[in-house]
Amino acid sequence: MLGQPKRYKKKDPDGFSLLEVMIALAVLAIGILAILSMHISAIKGNANAVKFTDDLLSTQSSIESMLINEEDDSIEKIRSSLESFKNRK
């Protein structure tokens, strides 16, 4: 075995292998996608909250104006307004 070169194998590699880098990038990509998904859900939730608040304020304003005007059929208008608010979802 005189002519064959010795294969040198380091016991302590100094860098990362390509496989380690690829796995790290895959884990990072999955984490970023999870955060993006949560962000989109939060935006949808905020939009629903804004719509709900607008509907609630509109209904409250209608009820208050009916009570101020003291119309005879104000109770029926309040009930119909509340029913329309419930059906907006």
Secondary structure as GFF3:
##gff-version 3
##sequence-region A 1 89
A	DSSP	alpha_helix	18	69	.	.	.	ID=ss1
A	DSSP	alpha_helix	74	86	.	.	.	ID=ss2
###
